[in-house]
Amino acid sequence: MHAGLCLLRLPPRDFWALTPVEFLAMTGGMRGRGAGMEKAGLEALMRAFPDG
């Protein structure tokens, strides 16, 4: 409710009329996450921060 009514400043009538998919899209939940970490990146982190 905070996201819809305060952050997006939707009137209550419009907020309650949204479908879950519409609300997810309006709050950025449908954006791609981007590329994951490559193996070389993981290995570099493991070298930089080894487990004790």
N, C-alpha and C positions, 0 to 999 in steps of 0.2 A: 504494500500500500504506500509506503514511503516513496519508493521509486516512482510509482505512477502519479501520486497526488502531489508530492513535493518536488522531486527532481525533474520529472517530465511536465509538471504543472498541468496535468489533465483535469478537466472538470470531473467531478464524481460520476456523472452520467456517462461520460466517455470511458472513464477508467473501468467501470463495472460492465460496460458493453464489450470490452476487448475479449478476444479468445486467448487462451494460453499461448498459442503460437504467435499471435500479434504482439502480446506483451513481451515474449521472449525476443522477438525481432526488434522491438523498440528499445529494449534494454541492452542490446548488443550481444545477446546469447547465440546468435546465428552466425557470427563472424568466424572465419577460419582461425585455427590456433597457430598456423604457421608451421614451418618445417620443424621436425624433431631434431634431436642432437645426433650428429654423425658419430660413428665409432671412434674416429680420430679425436673428436672433441671430448668424448667420455674418457679415453685413455689419457689425454692431457690433464684432465681434472683428477684422475686417479693418481697420476704422478705428482701433481702439485699438492694434493691433500691425501696422502696415504693413510690407510687405517692403521692405527697403532699396533 
